[in-house]
Amino acid sequence: MIGAYIGFTLYANPRLLLNTLPFGLALVAGWILARWLPANSLPSGHRRPLWVAAVLVGLFAIWNFELAPLATTALSSGGRVPTEQAQAPTPIFIARALGLAVAGVIAGAAFLAGREHTRRPERRDLIVPIILLALALLIAPLRLTLEEWLLSLDSNTRFLLALLIGAGGGAALGGLMEWSLIRPLYSRPIYQVLVTLGLVFVGTELVKGVWGPGGYFMELPAWFSQRGPNCPSPNLIAWLQDNCASIDVLGRPFPSYRIFIIALGILMFVGIAVLLRYTRLGMIIRAGVQDGEMVQALGINVRRVFTLVFALGAGLAALGGVAAAPFLGISPGLGQEFQLQAFIAVVIGGMGSFTGAAIGSLLVGLARAFGDQIVLTGIQLPWMSEAMTFSPSIARASTVLIMALVLLLRPAGLFGKKE
């Protein structure tokens, strides 16, 4: 859901990102700069006052900062607010960014307070925070120019940028979630479930607060939207030239964008399989899952690897959200709609099996499509004068029925192993 909204925002309304991204960059820059403070000499009792001070400074920096005018589009109720009126003047924006950088420094000091084994930073470590802060301050006077430049790009380029930025934003959010909320709960699986379930509702309400409760529809890029006398394209080679909205597949027109979705899914599957099976990082990931303490004893930071894996998974989920936006639309319920389906796919395939998750996804998708077709056309046997019709809830229940059947026959799933 977050990936879909970030991708749509870059594609259709980039000013919202241009007026919020510098704040995040300044906050991260301040957090990194805190490593140069003698914070580790402070006793741990100073952490709480420092955290409170960081929160107060951050709230003061963004006081009266309004997101609603920036999030409005031509489809919003009341129309789109002009960018000159929606965004704050440059001096105020820079002051807010600097205030958040100070809040980041205080928060970083609170995090480091009482820690004795903090690595002493070197001068080269200053490069990253300086670049981040400089980039945040540089974007401030160029927000309107950058918005006009992004909107002047063709739809194909903006779509590719939306995929990259959406996936990157999802990965960053996922890494932050794992580092701050999930990592302390690895020994408490039930608490992990409760925290992540709570984050679903929190994220949904945050999306409603920023983009509103209504939905949006992301237009198809030009690669997949052309219509004319030469459409549908007779094959993929012809589609590369005419970019028709549909391609002739076995005598029937099939949407070209859905073929792109299939190809993207296959590419993601192959890429992750290669990563897990044939790379050193994949070996570390598999070993860390089996025996994290032994891998840690070998000098490998397992926690950092787990954060990377969590961020990678969140980034791929966000990428899926951006890719699905043009034909499913965007709404605050997008994440919850696929949460149950993803859970069912993993359970059918078997916990811990990547191949099983892929097979389970295919089964869930085919079952849902078959159920939808039965609901639309019904079932008519030779001796029936009229076809039997079913409730639409049958289509939604079909995947749950398959999961129940698989668990009855193979409690560990199709490719799962009993431990």
Secondary structure as a PSIPRED ss2 file (coil, helix, strand):
# PSIPRED VFORMAT (PSIPRED V4.0)

   1 M C   1.000  0.000  0.000
   2 I H   0.000  1.000  0.000
   3 G H   0.000  1.000  0.000
   4 A H   0.000  1.000  0.000
   5 Y H   0.000  1.000  0.000
   6 I H   0.000  1.000  0.000
   7 G H   0.000  1.000  0.000
   8 F H   0.000  1.000  0.000
   9 T H   0.000  1.000  0.000
  10 L H   0.000  1.000  0.000
  11 Y H   0.000  1.000  0.000
  12 A H   0.000  1.000  0.000
  13 N C   1.000  0.000  0.000
  14 P C   1.000  0.000  0.000
  15 R H   0.000  1.000  0.000
  16 L H   0.000  1.000  0.000
  17 L H   0.000  1.000  0.000
  18 L H   0.000  1.000  0.000
  19 N C   1.000  0.000  0.000
  20 T C   1.000  0.000  0.000
  21 L H   0.000  1.000  0.000
  22 P H   0.000  1.000  0.000
  23 F H   0.000  1.000  0.000
  24 G H   0.000  1.000  0.000
  25 L H   0.000  1.000  0.000
  26 A H   0.000  1.000  0.000
  27 L H   0.000  1.000  0.000
  28 V H   0.000  1.000  0.000
  29 A H   0.000  1.000  0.000
  30 G H   0.000  1.000  0.000
  31 W H   0.000  1.000  0.000
  32 I H   0.000  1.000  0.000
  33 L H   0.000  1.000  0.000
  34 A H   0.000  1.000  0.000
  35 R H   0.000  1.000  0.000
  36 W H   0.000  1.000  0.000
  37 L C   1.000  0.000  0.000
  38 P H   0.000  1.000  0.000
  39 A H   0.000  1.000  0.000
  40 N H   0.000  1.000  0.000
  41 S H   0.000  1.000  0.000
  42 L C   1.000  0.000  0.000
  43 P C   1.000  0.000  0.000
  44 S H   0.000  1.000  0.000
  45 G H   0.000  1.000  0.000
  46 H H   0.000  1.000  0.000
  47 R H   0.000  1.000  0.000
  48 R H   0.000  1.000  0.000
  49 P H   0.000  1.000  0.000
  50 L H   0.000  1.000  0.000
  51 W H   0.000  1.000  0.000
  52 V H   0.000  1.000  0.000
  53 A H   0.000  1.000  0.000
  54 A H   0.000  1.000  0.000
  55 V H   0.000  1.000  0.000
  56 L H   0.000  1.000  0.000
  57 V H   0.000  1.000  0.000
  58 G H   0.000  1.000  0.000
  59 L H   0.000  1.000  0.000
  60 F H   0.000  1.000  0.000
  61 A H   0.000  1.000  0.000
  62 I C   1.000  0.000  0.000
  63 W C   1.000  0.000  0.000
  64 N C   1.000  0.000  0.000
  65 F C   1.000  0.000  0.000
  66 E C   1.000  0.000  0.000
  67 L C   1.000  0.000  0.000
  68 A H   0.000  1.000  0.000
  69 P H   0.000  1.000  0.000
  70 L H   0.000  1.000  0.000
  71 A H   0.000  1.000  0.000
  72 T C   1.000  0.000  0.000
  73 T C   1.000  0.000  0.000
  74 A C   1.000  0.000  0.000
  75 L C   1.000  0.000  0.000
  76 S C   1.000  0.000  0.000
  77 S C   1.000  0.000  0.000
  78 G C   1.000  0.000  0.000
  79 G C   1.000  0.000  0.000
  80 R C   1.000  0.000  0.000
  81 V C   1.000  0.000  0.000
  82 P C   1.000  0.000  0.000
  83 T H   0.000  1.000  0.000
  84 E H   0.000  1.000  0.000
  85 Q H   0.000  1.000  0.000
  86 A H   0.000  1.000  0.000
  87 Q C   1.000  0.000  0.000
  88 A C   1.000  0.000  0.000
  89 P C   1.000  0.000  0.000
  90 T H   0.000  1.000  0.000
  91 P H   0.000  1.000  0.000
  92 I H   0.000  1.000  0.000
  93 F H   0.000  1.000  0.000
  94 I H   0.000  1.000  0.000
  95 A H   0.000  1.000  0.000
  96 R H   0.000  1.000  0.000
  97 A H   0.000  1.000  0.000
  98 L H   0.000  1.000  0.000
  99 G H   0.000  1.000  0.000
 100 L H   0.000  1.000  0.000
 101 A H   0.000  1.000  0.000
 102 V H   0.000  1.000  0.000
 103 A H   0.000  1.000  0.000
 104 G H   0.000  1.000  0.000
 105 V H   0.000  1.000  0.000
 106 I H   0.000  1.000  0.000
 107 A H   0.000  1.000  0.000
 108 G H   0.000  1.000  0.000
 109 A H   0.000  1.000  0.000
 110 A H   0.000  1.000  0.000
 111 F H   0.000  1.000  0.000
 112 L H   0.000  1.000  0.000
 113 A C   1.000  0.000  0.000
 114 G C   1.000  0.000  0.000
 115 R C   1.000  0.000  0.000
 116 E C   1.000  0.000  0.000
 117 H C   1.000  0.000  0.000
 118 T C   1.000  0.000  0.000
 119 R C   1.000  0.000  0.000
 120 R C   1.000  0.000  0.000
 121 P C   1.000  0.000  0.000
 122 E C   1.000  0.000  0.000
 123 R H   0.000  1.000  0.000
 124 R H   0.000  1.000  0.000
 125 D H   0.000  1.000  0.000
 126 L H   0.000  1.000  0.000
 127 I H   0.000  1.000  0.000
 128 V H   0.000  1.000  0.000
 129 P H   0.000  1.000  0.000
 130 I H   0.000  1.000  0.000
 131 I H   0.000  1.000  0.000
 132 L H   0.000  1.000  0.000
 133 L H   0.000  1.000  0.000
 134 A H   0.000  1.000  0.000
 135 L H   0.000  1.000  0.000
 136 A H   0.000  1.000  0.000
 137 L H   0.000  1.000  0.000
 138 L H   0.000  1.000  0.000
 139 I H   0.000  1.000  0.000
 140 A H   0.000  1.000  0.000
 141 P H   0.000  1.000  0.000
 142 L H   0.000  1.000  0.000
 143 R H   0.000  1.000  0.000
 144 L H   0.000  1.000  0.000
 145 T H   0.000  1.000  0.000
 146 L H   0.000  1.000  0.000
 147 E H   0.000  1.000  0.000
 148 E H   0.000  1.000  0.000
 149 W H   0.000  1.000  0.000
 150 L H   0.000  1.000  0.000
 151 L H   0.000  1.000  0.000
 152 S H   0.000  1.000  0.000
 153 L C   1.000  0.000  0.000
 154 D C   1.000  0.000  0.000
 155 S H   0.000  1.000  0.000
 156 N H   0.000  1.000  0.000
 157 T H   0.000  1.000  0.000
 158 R H   0.000  1.000  0.000
 159 F H   0.000  1.000  0.000
 160 L H   0.000  1.000  0.000
 161 L H   0.000  1.000  0.000
 162 A H   0.000  1.000  0.000
 163 L H   0.000  1.000  0.000
 164 L H   0.000  1.000  0.000
 165 I H   0.000  1.000  0.000
 166 G H   0.000  1.000  0.000
 167 A H   0.000  1.000  0.000
 168 G H   0.000  1.000  0.000
 169 G H   0.000  1.000  0.000
 170 G H   0.000  1.000  0.000
 171 A H   0.000  1.000  0.000
 172 A H   0.000  1.000  0.000
 173 L H   0.000  1.000  0.000
 174 G H   0.000  1.000  0.000
 175 G H   0.000  1.000  0.000
 176 L H   0.000  1.000  0.000
 177 M H   0.000  1.000  0.000
 178 E H   0.000  1.000  0.000
 179 W H   0.000  1.000  0.000
 180 S H   0.000  1.000  0.000
 181 L H   0.000  1.000  0.000
 182 I H   0.000  1.000  0.000
 183 R H   0.000  1.000  0.000
 184 P H   0.000  1.000  0.000
 185 L H   0.000  1.000  0.000
 186 Y C   1.000  0.000  0.000
 187 S C   1.000  0.000  0.000
 188 R C   1.000  0.000  0.000
 189 P H   0.000  1.000  0.000
 190 I H   0.000  1.000  0.000
 191 Y H   0.000  1.000  0.000
 192 Q H   0.000  1.000  0.000
 193 V H   0.000  1.000  0.000
 194 L H   0.000  1.000  0.000
 195 V H   0.000  1.000  0.000
 196 T H   0.000  1.000  0.000
 197 L H   0.000  1.000  0.000
 198 G H   0.000  1.000  0.000
 199 L H   0.000  1.000  0.000
 200 V H   0.000  1.000  0.000
 201 F H   0.000  1.000  0.000
 202 V H   0.000  1.000  0.000
 203 G H   0.000  1.000  0.000
 204 T H   0.000  1.000  0.000
 205 E H   0.000  1.000  0.000
 206 L H   0.000  1.000  0.000
 207 V H   0.000  1.000  0.000
 208 K H   0.000  1.000  0.000
 209 G H   0.000  1.000  0.000
 210 V H   0.000  1.000  0.000
 211 W H   0.000  1.000  0.000
 212 G C   1.000  0.000  0.000
 213 P C   1.000  0.000  0.000
 214 G C   1.000  0.000  0.000
 215 G C   1.000  0.000  0.000
 216 Y E   0.000  0.000  1.000
 217 F C   1.000  0.000  0.000
 218 M C   1.000  0.000  0.000
 219 E C   1.000  0.000  0.000
 220 L C   1.000  0.000  0.000
 221 P C   1.000  0.000  0.000
 222 A H   0.000  1.000  0.000
 223 W H   0.000  1.000  0.000
 224 F H   0.000  1.000  0.000
 225 S C   1.000  0.000  0.000
 226 Q E   0.000  0.000  1.000
 227 R C   1.000  0.000  0.000
 228 G C   1.000  0.000  0.000
 229 P C   1.000  0.000  0.000
 230 N C   1.000  0.000  0.000
 231 C C   1.000  0.000  0.000
 232 P C   1.000  0.000  0.000
 233 S E   0.000  0.000  1.000
 234 P C   1.000  0.000  0.000
 235 N C   1.000  0.000  0.000
 236 L H   0.000  1.000  0.000
 237 I H   0.000  1.000  0.000
 238 A H   0.000  1.000  0.000
 239 W H   0.000  1.000  0.000
 240 L H   0.000  1.000  0.000
 241 Q H   0.000  1.000  0.000
 242 D H   0.000  1.000  0.000
 243 N C   1.000  0.000  0.000
 244 C E   0.000  0.000  1.000
 245 A C   1.000  0.000  0.000
 246 S E   0.000  0.000  1.000
 247 I E   0.000  0.000  1.000
 248 D E   0.000  0.000  1.000
 249 V E   0.000  0.000  1.000
 250 L C   1.000  0.000  0.000
 251 G C   1.000  0.000  0.000
 252 R E   0.000  0.000  1.000
 253 P E   0.000  0.000  1.000
 254 F E   0.000  0.000  1.000
 255 P E   0.000  0.000  1.000
 256 S H   0.000  1.000  0.000
 257 Y H   0.000  1.000  0.000
 258 R H   0.000  1.000  0.000
 259 I H   0.000  1.000  0.000
 260 F H   0.000  1.000  0.000
 261 I H   0.000  1.000  0.000
 262 I H   0.000  1.000  0.000
 263 A H   0.000  1.000  0.000
 264 L H   0.000  1.000  0.000
 265 G H   0.000  1.000  0.000
 266 I H   0.000  1.000  0.000
 267 L H   0.000  1.000  0.000
 268 M H   0.000  1.000  0.000
 269 F H   0.000  1.000  0.000
 270 V H   0.000  1.000  0.000
 271 G H   0.000  1.000  0.000
 272 I H   0.000  1.000  0.000
 273 A H   0.000  1.000  0.000
 274 V H   0.000  1.000  0.000
 275 L H   0.000  1.000  0.000
 276 L H   0.000  1.000  0.000
 277 R H   0.000  1.000  0.000
 278 Y H   0.000  1.000  0.000
 279 T C   1.000  0.000  0.000
 280 R H   0.000  1.000  0.000
 281 L H   0.000  1.000  0.000
 282 G H   0.000  1.000  0.000
 283 M H   0.000  1.000  0.000
 284 I H   0.000  1.000  0.000
 285 I H   0.000  1.000  0.000
 286 R H   0.000  1.000  0.000
 287 A H   0.000  1.000  0.000
 288 G H   0.000  1.000  0.000
 289 V H   0.000  1.000  0.000
 290 Q H   0.000  1.000  0.000
 291 D C   1.000  0.000  0.000
 292 G H   0.000  1.000  0.000
 293 E H   0.000  1.000  0.000
 294 M H   0.000  1.000  0.000
 295 V H   0.000  1.000  0.000
 296 Q H   0.000  1.000  0.000
 297 A H   0.000  1.000  0.000
 298 L C   1.000  0.000  0.000
 299 G C   1.000  0.000  0.000
 300 I C   1.000  0.000  0.000
 301 N C   1.000  0.000  0.000
 302 V H   0.000  1.000  0.000
 303 R H   0.000  1.000  0.000
 304 R H   0.000  1.000  0.000
 305 V H   0.000  1.000  0.000
 306 F H   0.000  1.000  0.000
 307 T H   0.000  1.000  0.000
 308 L H   0.000  1.000  0.000
 309 V H   0.000  1.000  0.000
 310 F H   0.000  1.000  0.000
 311 A H   0.000  1.000  0.000
 312 L H   0.000  1.000  0.000
 313 G H   0.000  1.000  0.000
 314 A H   0.000  1.000  0.000
 315 G H   0.000  1.000  0.000
 316 L H   0.000  1.000  0.000
 317 A H   0.000  1.000  0.000
 318 A H   0.000  1.000  0.000
 319 L H   0.000  1.000  0.000
 320 G H   0.000  1.000  0.000
 321 G H   0.000  1.000  0.000
 322 V H   0.000  1.000  0.000
 323 A H   0.000  1.000  0.000
 324 A H   0.000  1.000  0.000
 325 A H   0.000  1.000  0.000
 326 P H   0.000  1.000  0.000
 327 F H   0.000  1.000  0.000
 328 L H   0.000  1.000  0.000
 329 G C   1.000  0.000  0.000
 330 I E   0.000  0.000  1.000
 331 S C   1.000  0.000  0.000
 332 P C   1.000  0.000  0.000
 333 G C   1.000  0.000  0.000
 334 L H   0.000  1.000  0.000
 335 G H   0.000  1.000  0.000
 336 Q H   0.000  1.000  0.000
 337 E H   0.000  1.000  0.000
 338 F H   0.000  1.000  0.000
 339 Q H   0.000  1.000  0.000
 340 L H   0.000  1.000  0.000
 341 Q H   0.000  1.000  0.000
 342 A H   0.000  1.000  0.000
 343 F H   0.000  1.000  0.000
 344 I H   0.000  1.000  0.000
 345 A H   0.000  1.000  0.000
 346 V H   0.000  1.000  0.000
 347 V H   0.000  1.000  0.000
 348 I H   0.000  1.000  0.000
 349 G H   0.000  1.000  0.000
 350 G C   1.000  0.000  0.000
 351 M C   1.000  0.000  0.000
 352 G C   1.000  0.000  0.000
 353 S C   1.000  0.000  0.000
 354 F H   0.000  1.000  0.000
 355 T H   0.000  1.000  0.000
 356 G H   0.000  1.000  0.000
 357 A H   0.000  1.000  0.000
 358 A H   0.000  1.000  0.000
 359 I H   0.000  1.000  0.000
 360 G H   0.000  1.000  0.000
 361 S H   0.000  1.000  0.000
 362 L H   0.000  1.000  0.000
 363 L H   0.000  1.000  0.000
 364 V H   0.000  1.000  0.000
 365 G H   0.000  1.000  0.000
 366 L H   0.000  1.000  0.000
 367 A H   0.000  1.000  0.000
 368 R H   0.000  1.000  0.000
 369 A H   0.000  1.000  0.000
 370 F H   0.000  1.000  0.000
 371 G H   0.000  1.000  0.000
 372 D H   0.000  1.000  0.000
 373 Q H   0.000  1.000  0.000
 374 I H   0.000  1.000  0.000
 375 V H   0.000  1.000  0.000
 376 L H   0.000  1.000  0.000
 377 T H   0.000  1.000  0.000
 378 G C   1.000  0.000  0.000
 379 I E   0.000  0.000  1.000
 380 Q C   1.000  0.000  0.000
 381 L C   1.000  0.000  0.000
 382 P C   1.000  0.000  0.000
 383 W C   1.000  0.000  0.000
 384 M C   1.000  0.000  0.000
 385 S C   1.000  0.000  0.000
 386 E C   1.000  0.000  0.000
 387 A C   1.000  0.000  0.000
 388 M E   0.000  0.000  1.000
 389 T C   1.000  0.000  0.000
 390 F C   1.000  0.000  0.000
 391 S C   1.000  0.000  0.000
 392 P H   0.000  1.000  0.000
 393 S H   0.000  1.000  0.000
 394 I H   0.000  1.000  0.000
 395 A H   0.000  1.000  0.000
 396 R H   0.000  1.000  0.000
 397 A H   0.000  1.000  0.000
 398 S H   0.000  1.000  0.000
 399 T H   0.000  1.000  0.000
 400 V H   0.000  1.000  0.000
 401 L H   0.000  1.000  0.000
 402 I H   0.000  1.000  0.000
 403 M H   0.000  1.000  0.000
 404 A H   0.000  1.000  0.000
 405 L H   0.000  1.000  0.000
 406 V H   0.000  1.000  0.000
 407 L H   0.000  1.000  0.000
 408 L H   0.000  1.000  0.000
 409 L H   0.000  1.000  0.000
 410 R C   1.000  0.000  0.000
 411 P C   1.000  0.000  0.000
 412 A C   1.000  0.000  0.000
 413 G C   1.000  0.000  0.000
 414 L C   1.000  0.000  0.000
 415 F C   1.000  0.000  0.000
 416 G C   1.000  0.000  0.000
 417 K C   1.000  0.000  0.000
 418 K C   1.000  0.000  0.000
 419 E C   1.000  0.000  0.000
